[in-house]
């Protein structure tokens, strides 16, 4: 008989004469003449209770099943007489697929997140991480649905690149050269002998590629892994993370902010509707205020706040911040959370940042001091989206590159887009892991990505 997912079995409207479920043993307890086994196959949070009667031919072996063992169960789906579940399976056959030894590390008790990071290959089997990664999967689908329903085209931006989108230089080098015998020229590594004939890196963003396609197809987006060689061990940073980056032609900063707000609300609303059971776990055990926070974001009109006005609010707050509040410095998480959690008590979009703290591609405003940049700030997280209207004027773009000391050679193709049929366009990037932190209440980015890549950590 074909295996049925436990999610399907538990959602049945009526009893079934025969079902076949496969899964891993979560718990087992013996009673007179029976053994009660709870199994889970990862399809949902709830376990399926199996009643194994001592009339089974292999009943003695069944009573030796340990946590983590794998079984195949065939039986009848009946109404449960116990509390906590509607259905249970009266087994007429239990095949033992494998027995987990006593050293199986995920016994029936709560484990710390720190411990579970050391066994990242096993932690998806726990309730918390199973729920987190089911939500991650569902939101990945929701992202594609959101853009497809609005006529966007999905673009696969390259992961290996010669361009530094952010201009910060914190990139991972990709090379086939033997590092112990590195060829040099004029005292420097000779990358002309490398695979691509020049320096190559892992990308920090798919934006520049998305811009090229937006100027051809109109509205596009990328969704994929990005990389930053930043030696940071904070709860918000990872060396490998996923970014969602839409880019729209004929769109100014206002249109960009409109889409960003709609996007955030859509994804949260989708999670609340489609991942209700898993979200309930996080609302009960991770963040008691989670549902109120999410409801507030979905129901609020996001505040639109110029950067300078944000500074004035922070200066007059009477709060003592660890980081100085001064024009020309970026807002820190403590500033962002004050604006969203204490001052406005709702999401805030801060825009028109100083050009000195933003990348070269952002459109210069008429004051020649700020650029048409925006950040979406939400309670409990701070910045979740960063974006801008792009600089479409060739001369101004070249001037900005000169100011920042960027060589024009590697960006010749990017400058061509301003030379041939340039139009106003804009876009943003949403950090997928930060979205997941917001929706689950999980506080550390390492716990919302399957195998986190952080300094001195690449075991899995």
C-alpha positions in Angstrom: 0.0 0.0 0.0 1.2 3.5 -0.8 2.5 5.6 2.1 0.3 8.4 3.2 1.8 11.5 4.8 0.9 11.9 8.5 -0.4 15.4 7.7 -2.9 13.8 5.3 -3.9 11.1 7.7 -4.5 13.5 10.6 -6.6 15.8 8.3 -8.9 13.0 7.3 -12.6 13.7 7.6 -13.6 10.2 8.3 -12.2 6.9 9.7 -10.3 4.8 7.1 -10.2 1.1 6.8 -6.5 1.0 5.9 -3.7 3.5 6.0 0.1 3.2 5.6 2.4 5.6 7.5 6.1 5.7 7.8 8.1 7.8 10.2 10.4 8.1 13.1 9.5 7.1 16.7 9.2 10.1 18.9 7.9 8.3 22.0 6.8 4.8 23.1 5.1 3.6 26.2 3.8 0.2 27.2 0.5 -0.8 28.8 -1.0 -4.1 29.5 -1.4 -5.9 26.2 -0.5 -2.8 24.2 2.3 -0.5 23.2 1.5 3.1 22.3 3.9 4.6 19.8 4.0 8.2 18.5 5.6 8.6 15.1 6.3 11.7 13.0 7.4 11.9 9.3 8.1 15.7 9.3 5.0 16.6 7.3 3.5 18.4 10.3 4.0 19.3 13.9 1.6 16.7 15.4 2.6 13.1 15.9 0.5 10.1 14.8 -0.4 7.8 17.7 -0.1 4.1 16.8 -1.7 1.3 19.0 0.4 -1.9 18.8 -1.5 -4.8 20.3 0.4 -7.8 21.7 -1.2 -9.9 19.0 1.3 -8.6 16.4 3.7 -11.3 15.3 6.7 -9.0 16.1 5.3 -7.4 19.2 8.4 -8.2 21.3 10.6 -6.4 18.8 8.1 -3.5 18.7 8.4 -3.1 22.5 12.1 -2.5 22.0 11.7 0.5 19.6 13.7 3.5 20.8 13.4 7.2 20.1 14.7 7.9 16.6 13.9 4.5 15.2 12.1 4.3 11.9 9.0 2.2 11.2 6.3 1.5 8.6 2.9 1.1 10.0 -0.2 -0.4 8.3 -3.5 -0.3 10.1 -7.0 1.2 10.6 -7.6 4.9 11.2 -10.0 5.1 14.2 -11.3 7.8 16.4 -9.0 8.3 19.4 -10.3 7.6 22.9 -7.5 9.7 24.4 -7.3 13.4 24.6 -5.0 15.5 22.4 -5.7 13.9 19.1 -8.8 13.1 16.9 -7.4 10.0 15.2 -5.1 7.1 15.9 -4.0 4.0 14.0 -4.8 0.5 15.2 -1.8 -1.3 13.7 -2.2 -4.7 12.1 1.4 -4.6 10.9 4.6 -2.8 12.0 7.7 -3.1 9.9 10.9 -2.0 11.7 13.0 -0.1 9.2 15.9 0.7 11.6 16.7 0.9 15.3 18.3 4.0 16.7 20.9 3.3 19.4 20.8 4.6 23.0 23.4 7.2 21.9 20.7 9.0 19.7 21.2 12.6 20.9 17.6 13.8 20.6 15.9 12.2 23.5 12.5 13.4 24.8 13.6 16.6 26.6 14.3 20.2 25.7 17.7 20.9 24.2 19.4 24.3 24.1 19.8 26.1 20.7 23.5 26.1 21.3 23.7 22.3 21.6 21.4 21.8 18.6 23.7 24.0 16.4 26.4 21.4 17.1 24.2 18.7 15.6 22.7 20.8 12.8 22.3 17.6 10.7 19.8 16.2 13.3 18.1 19.3 14.6 15.4 19.4 11.9 13.9 16.3 13.7 13.0 18.5 16.7 9.6 20.2 17.0 11.1 23.7 16.9 13.4 23.3 14.0 11.0 21.1 12.0 8.4 23.9 12.3 11.0 26.6 11.4 12.0 24.9 8.2 8.5 24.1 7.2 7.7 27.8 7.5 10.9 28.6 5.5 9.7 26.3 2.8 6.2 27.7 2.7 7.5 31.3 2.6 9.8 30.5 -0.3 6.7 29.4 -2.2 4.9 32.6 -1.1 7.7 34.8 -2.4 7.4 33.3 -5.9 3.6 33.5 -5.8 3.6 37.1 -4.8 5.8 38.2 -7.7 4.2 35.9 -10.3 0.7 37.2 -9.4 2.0 40.7 -10.1 3.6 40.0 -13.4 7.3 39.8 -12.3 9.8 37.6 -14.0 12.2 35.4 -12.0 15.9 36.0 -12.9 18.7 33.7 -11.9 21.5 36.1 -11.0 25.1 34.7 -11.1 26.7 33.6 -7.8 30.2 34.1 -9.1 31.0 37.7 -10.1 33.7 40.2 -10.7 31.6 43.1 -9.4 31.3 44.3 -5.8 27.7 45.6 -5.6 28.0 47.1 -2.1 31.4 48.6 -2.6 32.5 47.4 0.9 35.0 44.8 -0.4 33.9 42.1 2.1 33.7 39.3 -0.5 34.8 35.7 -0.7 37.5 35.1 -3.4 36.9 32.3 -5.9 40.0 30.8 -7.4 41.5 27.7 -9.0 45.1 28.9 -8.3 47.2 26.8 -5.9 47.4 29.1 -2.9 50.7 27.5 -1.7 52.3 28.3 -5.1 50.4 31.5 -5.9 51.7 33.1 -9.1 52.6 36.7 -8.7 53.2 39.7 -10.9 54.6 43.0 -9.7 54.4 41.7 -6.1 50.7 40.8 -6.3 48.7 37.7 -7.2 48.5 37.2 -10.9 44.8 36.5 -11.5 45.3 36.7 -15.3 46.3 33.0 -14.9 43.2 32.1 -12.9 40.1 30.3 -14.3 38.3 33.5 -15.4 41.4 35.5 -16.2 40.6 38.0 -13.5 39.6 38.3 -9.8 36.3 36.5 -9.1 34.2 36.5 -6.0 31.0 35.1 -4.5 28.3 37.7 -5.0 26.9 39.9 -2.2 23.8 40.8 -4.2 22.0 39.9 -7.4 20.9 43.5 -7.8 23.2 44.7 -10.6 22.2 41.7 -12.7 18.5 42.3 -11.9 18.8 45.9 -13.0 19.9 44.8 -16.5 16.8 42.6 -16.9 14.5 45.2 -15.4 15.6 47.5 -18.2 14.5 44.8 -20.7 11.6 42.9 -19.1 10.1 45.6 -16.9 9.6 44.0 -13.4 11.9 41.2 -12.3 13.2 39.6 -9.1 16.0 37.4 -7.9 15.9 35.0 -5.0 19.0 33.1 -4.0 22.1 32.8 -1.8 24.4 35.8 -1.3 27.7 35.9 0.6 29.6 38.4 2.8 33.0 37.8 4.3 32.3 39.9 7.4 34.0 38.6 10.5 30.9 39.0 12.7 29.5 36.7 15.3 26.4 38.7 16.1 22.9 37.1 16.1 22.0 39.0 12.9 24.8 38.1 10.6 25.9 35.1 8.6 28.4 34.6 5.9 25.9 32.9 3.6 22.3 34.1 3.5 19.4 34.4 1.1 18.1 37.6 -0.5 14.9 38.5 -2.3 15.6 41.3 -4.7 12.9 42.8 -6.9 13.7 45.4 -9.5 11.2 47.6 -11.3 11.6 49.7 -14.4 9.7 53.1 -14.6 9.4 53.0 -10.8 10.5 55.8 -8.4 11.2 55.7 -4.7 7.6 56.1 -3.7 6.6 53.1 -5.8 9.4 51.1 -4.3 8.3 51.8 -0.8 4.7 50.9 -1.7 5.8 47.5 -3.0 8.1 46.8 0.0 5.2 47.5 2.4 2.8 45.3 0.4 5.4 42.5 0.2 6.1 42.4 4.0 2.4 42.3 4.8 1.6 39.7 2.2 4.3 37.3 3.5 3.3 37.6 7.1 -0.4 37.2 6.3 0.5 34.1 4.2 2.4 32.6 7.1 -0.4 33.2 9.5 -2.9 31.5 7.2 -0.9 28.6 5.9 1.5 27.8 8.9 -0.9 28.3 11.8 0.0 25.2 13.6 3.7 25.7 13.4 3.4 29.4 14.3 1.4 28.4 17.4 4.5 26.5 18.7 6.6 29.7 18.5 3.9 31.8 20.0 3.7 29.4 23.0 7.4 28.6 23.6 9.6 31.3 21.9 7.8 34.7 21.9 4.6 35.2 23.8 4.0 38.5 21.9 4.6 37.0 18.5 1.1 37.0 17.2 0.4 40.5 18.4 3.6 41.7 16.7 2.6 40.1 13.4 -1.0 41.3 13.6 0.2 44.8 14.2 2.5 44.8 11.1 -0.2 43.4 8.8 -2.9 45.9 10.0 -0.7 49.0 10.1 0.0 51.7 7.6 3.8 52.0 7.6 5.1 55.4 8.7 7.2 57.2 6.0 10.0 59.1 7.8 12.9 61.1 6.3 16.3 60.2 7.8 16.8 63.7 9.3 13.4 63.6 10.9 14.3 60.2 12.4 17.4 61.7 13.9 15.5 64.5 15.5 13.1 62.0 17.1 16.0 59.9 18.5 17.8 63.0 19.8 14.6 64.2 21.6 13.7 60.8 23.0 15.5 61.2 26.2 17.0 57.8 25.7 20.7 57.0 26.2 21.9 55.0 23.1 25.1 53.0 22.9 25.7 54.4 19.4 25.8 58.2 18.7 22.9 59.7 16.9 24.5 62.1 14.3 24.0 63.0 10.7 26.2 60.9 8.4 26.0 57.7 10.5 23.7 54.8 9.8 20.9 54.0 12.2 21.8 51.1 14.5 19.4 48.3 15.6 18.8 50.1 18.9 17.7 53.2 17.0 15.5 51.3 14.6 13.8 49.4 17.4 13.1 52.5 19.4 11.3 54.1 16.4 9.2 51.0 15.7 8.6 49.7 19.2 8.4 52.7 21.4 7.9 55.9 19.4 5.5 54.8 16.6 4.7 51.3 17.8 4.4 50.2 14.2 6.6 49.7 11.1 8.6 52.7 9.8 10.1 53.4 6.4 13.1 55.7 6.7 14.2 57.3 3.5 16.7 59.9 2.0 19.9 58.8 3.7 23.2 60.6 3.4 25.1 59.6 0.3 28.3 59.1 2.3 26.9 55.9 3.9 25.2 54.4 0.9 26.4 52.5 -2.2 27.3 54.2 -5.5 24.2 53.2 -7.4 21.6 55.0 -5.4 20.0 58.1 -7.0 21.5 61.4 -5.8 18.8 63.8 -4.6 18.7 67.5 -5.6 20.4 68.5 -2.3 23.5 66.7 -3.4 23.9 65.4 0.1 21.3 62.6 0.3 20.2 59.7 -1.9 16.8 58.2 -2.7 17.4 55.3 -0.3 14.9 53.6 2.0 14.9 51.0 4.8 11.9 49.2 6.1 12.1 48.9 9.9 9.8 46.5 11.8 9.3 45.8 15.6 11.5 43.2 17.2 13.9 43.1 14.2 14.8 46.6 13.0 15.8 46.7 9.3 14.2 44.0 7.3 14.4 45.7 3.8 16.9 48.0 2.2 16.4 49.6 -1.2 16.6 52.7 -3.3 15.8 54.4 -6.6 18.8 53.7 -8.8 20.9 56.4 -10.3 19.8 56.4 -14.0 21.9 59.4 -15.1 25.2 58.2 -16.6 27.2 61.3 -15.7 26.1 61.4 -12.1 26.7 57.6 -11.7 30.3 58.0 -13.0 30.8 60.9 -10.6 29.6 58.8 -7.7 31.9 56.0 -8.7 34.9 58.4 -8.8 34.0 59.7 -5.3 34.0 56.2 -3.9 37.2 55.1 -5.7 35.5 52.4 -7.8 37.2 51.5 -11.0 34.9 51.8 -14.0 36.5 48.9 -16.0 34.7 46.0 -14.3 31.4 47.9 -14.5 31.5 48.8 -18.2 28.4 46.7 -18.8 26.6 48.4 -15.9 27.4 51.8 -17.3 26.2 50.7 -20.7 22.7 50.3 -19.3 22.7 54.1 -18.5 24.2 54.9 -21.9 21.6 53.0 -23.9 17.9 53.8 -23.1 18.2 54.6 -19.4 15.0 55.0 -17.4 14.1 55.6 -13.8 14.1 52.3 -11.9 14.2 51.1 -8.3 14.3 48.0 -6.2 15.1 46.6 -2.8 16.5 43.6 -1.0 14.8 41.6 1.7 16.9 39.4 3.9 15.0 36.1 4.0 16.5 35.0 7.3 15.5 38.2 9.0 12.0 37.7 7.7 12.0 34.3 9.2 13.3 35.6 12.5 10.4 38.1 12.5 7.8 35.6 11.8 9.0 32.9 14.2 10.3 35.1 17.0 13.7 33.2 16.8 16.4 35.6 17.9 19.5 34.1 16.2 20.0 34.0 12.4 21.8 30.6 12.9 18.5 29.0 13.8 16.5 29.9 10.7 18.9 28.6 8.1 19.5 24.9 7.7 23.3 24.9 7.9 24.6 28.3 9.0 27.9 29.6 7.7 29.6 31.8 10.3 33.2 32.6 11.3 35.0 29.3 12.2 31.9 27.3 11.6 31.5 25.1 8.5 31.3 21.6 9.9 28.2 20.6 8.0 
